[in-house]
């Protein structure tokens, strides 16, 4: 006999409205469907009515956790349309901010994993030490979320010597937190031992299902837009693309945990190489006779984020389309749930780090 278990549209561990329907036979998931689309803020429609500069602020409000990477993707596409060269100092500051954002996004995801498996000690420590990072971001930008740093042509805020020293002094604390979560996710660790083997899929399956980001790399696929495209200042730093081969929930979270170490490493390098000079390039308006289609592609904390912009020769884009990583990972999620005990569903859902505010716009 098949039983349907419906999670959502409002549920304590679904932070945003969505529905996960599990078809359960003898305690195991026989099939799963995910329904999204309960929130429509008409962001893409609004973007076609505002100027490019106004759209930067709209893009930032698609998501709270990864707001900065959205503006970077939009700005890079707009800069290609307008032919704007971004100063080297601005590209370095942009990269510092997106890596700090990656850190706080991954730490939050790892804390939510601890909460999902009822480990209050790890949840409390990760959230407490993550607060140091959030306070630092507030010092650097003036805001805890929606930093308002990226602008078309560069950045709005410089990184002074005083702020750079404060950031540098905070990195050992973040490194220690990263080491703590990596240890916890070991096969015999407090977190890793509870989730090992859940929702395992091969690399071939992950590719076929269109997975991106840590979800894809957790199944052994070596792919990262930061390395492949070398956008912003990523061409000036060295870092390892983190890959785990087990393809299970533990592997996907271990990718995030190990990536936090790489983010600390990247920020250290950027601070050491921060070049002098302006933080904003020469602003231009689009050629009134030119129509173009451009894609801005970046590696958000959850994976590949794409902005498509069609220009019509005015200072207002004709079309803006956003493809978010959570949307790309939903097919993977439904496959990962199949065949698993129903009690594993929460950890498997958490393993793609779902963000429905990004997906529902």
C-alpha positions in Angstrom: 0.0 0.0 0.0 1.3 3.4 -1.0 1.0 6.3 1.5 1.5 10.0 0.5 3.4 12.1 2.9 3.1 15.8 2.1 5.7 18.2 3.5 4.6 21.9 3.0 3.7 24.3 1.8 4.5 25.6 5.3 6.7 23.4 7.5 9.2 24.0 10.3 12.1 22.8 8.2 11.0 24.3 4.9 11.9 27.9 5.5 10.0 29.1 2.5 6.8 27.8 0.9 7.1 24.7 -1.2 5.6 21.2 -1.3 7.5 17.9 -1.2 5.2 15.0 -1.9 6.6 11.6 -1.0 5.0 8.4 -2.2 6.0 5.9 0.5 5.8 2.1 0.3 6.8 0.0 3.3 8.6 3.0 4.8 10.7 3.8 1.7 10.2 6.6 -0.8 8.9 5.2 -4.1 8.6 8.5 -5.8 8.9 12.2 -5.0 7.7 15.5 -6.5 8.7 19.0 -5.6 6.2 21.9 -6.2 7.4 25.4 -6.1 6.0 28.7 -7.4 4.0 29.8 -4.4 5.6 33.2 -4.2 5.9 35.5 -7.3 7.5 38.9 -6.7 7.6 39.7 -10.4 11.3 40.6 -10.2 12.1 39.7 -13.8 9.1 41.7 -15.0 10.2 44.7 -12.9 13.7 44.5 -14.3 12.4 45.2 -17.8 10.9 48.4 -16.5 13.9 49.8 -14.6 17.3 51.1 -15.7 20.3 48.9 -15.5 21.6 50.8 -12.4 18.2 50.4 -10.6 18.1 46.7 -11.6 21.3 46.1 -9.5 19.2 46.7 -6.4 16.4 44.4 -7.6 18.9 41.6 -8.3 20.3 42.0 -4.8 16.8 41.3 -3.3 16.2 38.0 -5.1 17.9 36.3 -2.2 19.0 37.3 1.2 21.7 34.7 1.8 23.5 35.1 -1.5 22.4 38.6 -2.5 25.9 39.8 -3.4 26.6 37.1 -6.0 23.3 38.0 -7.8 24.5 41.6 -8.2 27.9 40.4 -9.5 26.2 38.2 -12.1 24.0 41.0 -13.3 26.7 43.7 -13.2 29.1 41.5 -15.2 26.5 40.9 -17.9 25.6 44.6 -18.0 29.2 45.6 -18.2 29.7 43.4 -21.2 26.7 45.0 -22.9 28.0 48.5 -22.2 31.7 47.8 -22.8 32.8 48.9 -19.4 36.2 47.9 -18.0 36.2 47.2 -14.3 39.4 48.4 -12.4 41.6 45.7 -10.9 41.0 46.9 -7.3 37.3 46.7 -7.8 37.5 43.1 -9.1 39.6 42.1 -6.1 37.1 43.7 -3.7 34.2 42.0 -5.5 35.9 38.7 -5.1 36.6 39.2 -1.4 32.9 39.9 -0.8 31.6 36.9 -2.7 34.0 34.6 -0.9 32.9 36.0 2.5 29.3 35.5 1.4 30.2 31.9 0.4 31.5 31.4 3.9 28.4 32.6 5.7 26.1 30.7 3.3 28.0 27.4 3.8 28.3 27.9 7.6 24.5 28.5 7.7 23.9 25.3 5.6 26.1 23.3 7.9 24.3 24.7 11.0 21.0 23.7 9.5 22.3 20.2 8.9 23.2 20.0 12.6 19.7 21.2 13.4 18.2 18.6 11.1 19.9 15.7 12.9 19.1 17.2 16.3 22.7 18.1 17.2 22.2 21.3 19.2 25.9 21.6 20.3 27.2 21.8 16.7 24.3 24.0 15.6 25.0 26.5 18.5 28.7 26.7 17.9 28.5 27.2 14.1 25.8 29.9 14.5 27.7 31.6 17.3 31.0 31.8 15.4 29.2 32.6 12.1 28.0 35.8 13.8 31.6 37.0 13.9 31.5 36.9 10.1 28.2 38.6 9.8 29.4 41.4 12.1 32.5 41.7 9.9 30.4 42.0 6.8 28.4 44.7 8.5 31.6 46.6 9.2 32.8 46.3 5.7 29.6 47.2 3.9 27.3 48.8 6.5 24.7 46.0 6.2 24.3 42.5 7.5 22.5 41.5 4.3 22.0 43.2 1.0 25.5 44.8 1.1 25.0 47.3 -1.7 28.7 46.9 -2.7 28.5 46.0 -6.4 27.8 48.6 -9.0 28.0 48.6 -12.8 31.6 49.4 -13.4 33.0 48.3 -10.1 32.1 48.7 -6.4 30.6 51.4 -4.2 32.8 50.8 -1.2 36.5 50.7 -0.9 38.4 48.4 1.5 40.5 50.7 3.7 43.7 49.6 5.4 41.9 49.6 8.7 39.1 47.3 7.4 41.6 45.1 5.6 43.5 44.6 8.9 40.3 43.8 10.7 39.3 41.3 8.1 42.8 39.7 8.1 42.6 39.4 11.9 39.3 37.5 11.7 40.5 34.8 9.2 42.1 32.5 11.8 38.8 32.3 13.7 37.1 31.4 10.5 39.8 28.8 9.7 39.2 27.2 13.1 35.5 27.0 12.5 36.1 25.4 9.1 38.4 22.8 10.6 35.7 22.1 13.2 33.0 21.4 10.7 35.3 19.3 8.5 36.1 17.1 11.5 32.4 16.9 12.4 31.6 15.6 8.9 34.2 12.8 8.9 32.8 9.3 8.5 33.2 8.8 12.2 32.4 12.5 13.1 29.4 13.7 15.1 27.5 14.8 12.0 29.1 12.6 9.3 28.3 9.4 11.0 24.5 10.2 11.1 24.2 11.0 7.4 26.7 8.8 5.6 25.1 6.8 2.7 21.9 8.9 2.5 20.6 9.8 -0.9 23.7 8.7 -2.9 23.8 9.3 -6.7 26.7 8.8 -9.1 28.4 11.5 -11.1 26.8 10.3 -14.3 23.4 10.7 -12.7 24.2 14.1 -11.3 25.3 15.3 -14.8 22.2 13.8 -16.5 20.0 15.5 -13.9 21.6 18.9 -14.4 23.0 19.3 -10.9 25.3 22.2 -10.1 27.6 23.4 -7.4 28.4 21.3 -4.2 25.6 19.0 -5.2 27.4 18.1 -8.4 30.9 18.1 -6.9 29.7 15.8 -4.1 29.1 13.1 -6.8 32.7 13.4 -8.0 32.3 15.9 -10.9 35.2 18.4 -11.0 33.3 21.5 -12.1 33.5 25.1 -10.8 32.6 28.3 -12.7 35.2 30.3 -10.7 38.0 28.2 -12.2 36.4 27.6 -15.6 35.5 31.3 -16.4 38.1 33.0 -14.2 35.8 36.0 -13.7 36.4 38.9 -11.3 39.8 38.3 -9.7 39.7 34.5 -9.7 42.4 34.4 -12.3 44.8 36.0 -9.8 44.4 33.4 -7.0 45.1 29.7 -6.5 42.5 27.4 -4.9 41.5 23.8 -5.1 38.1 22.8 -6.5 36.7 20.5 -3.8 35.4 17.2 -5.0 33.9 14.2 -3.0 33.2 10.9 -4.6 30.7 9.2 -2.3 27.7 11.1 -3.8 25.7 11.0 -0.6 24.4 13.6 1.9 27.7 13.5 3.8 29.7 14.1 0.6 27.6 17.1 -0.4 28.0 18.7 3.0 31.7 17.9 3.1 32.2 19.7 -0.1 30.8 22.8 1.5 32.8 22.4 4.7 36.1 22.0 2.7 35.2 24.9 0.5 35.1 27.2 3.5 38.8 26.5 3.9 39.4 27.4 0.3 37.4 30.6 0.7 39.6 31.7 3.6 42.7 30.9 1.5 41.3 33.0 -1.4 40.6 36.0 0.8 44.1 35.8 2.3 45.6 35.9 -1.2 43.4 38.8 -2.3 44.2 40.9 0.7 47.9 40.3 0.0 47.5 41.3 -3.7 45.0 44.1 -3.3 46.1 46.6 -6.0 45.9 50.4 -5.7 43.7 52.5 -8.0 40.1 53.5 -8.6 37.1 51.3 -7.6 34.8 52.4 -10.4 35.4 52.2 -14.2 34.2 54.8 -16.7 30.5 54.4 -17.0 28.9 54.3 -20.4 25.4 54.0 -21.7 24.4 51.4 -24.2 24.8 52.1 -27.9 21.3 53.3 -28.9 21.6 51.3 -32.2 22.8 48.1 -30.7 20.8 45.1 -29.6 22.6 42.3 -27.7 22.0 39.2 -25.7 24.5 38.5 -23.0 24.9 35.9 -20.2 26.5 36.5 -16.8 27.6 33.3 -15.3 29.0 32.9 -11.7 29.5 30.3 -9.1 27.1 31.1 -6.3 27.4 29.2 -3.0 24.8 26.7 -4.2 26.2 26.4 -7.7 26.1 27.9 -11.1 23.9 31.1 -11.3 23.0 32.5 -14.7 21.7 35.9 -15.7 20.5 36.4 -19.3 20.1 40.0 -20.4 18.7 41.2 -23.8 19.4 44.8 -24.5 17.4 47.0 -26.9 19.6 50.0 -27.2 18.2 51.9 -24.3 19.2 52.2 -20.6 16.4 49.7 -19.7 16.9 46.0 -20.5 14.3 44.4 -22.8 14.5 41.1 -20.9 16.2 39.7 -17.8 16.0 36.0 -17.1 17.6 34.3 -14.0 18.5 30.6 -13.7 19.2 29.8 -10.1 21.2 26.8 -8.7 18.3 25.5 -6.5 16.1 25.2 -9.6 18.8 23.3 -11.4 19.2 20.9 -8.4 15.5 20.0 -8.0 15.5 17.1 -10.4 18.6 15.7 -8.6 16.7 16.0 -5.3 13.7 14.0 -6.4 15.9 11.2 -7.7 18.0 11.2 -4.5 14.9 10.8 -2.4 13.7 7.7 -4.3 14.4 4.4 -2.5 15.4 6.1 0.7 13.7 5.5 4.1 11.2 8.3 4.7 13.0 9.4 7.9 16.1 10.3 5.7 14.1 12.8 3.7 14.9 15.9 5.8 18.7 15.4 5.6 18.5 14.7 1.8 16.4 17.9 1.2 18.9 19.9 3.3 21.8 18.5 1.3 21.0 20.6 -1.8 20.8 23.7 0.5 17.4 24.7 -1.1 16.7 28.4 -1.5 13.1 28.9 -2.7 13.3 32.7 -2.6 15.9 32.5 -5.4 13.7 30.0 -7.3 10.4 31.9 -6.8 10.8 35.4 -8.1 
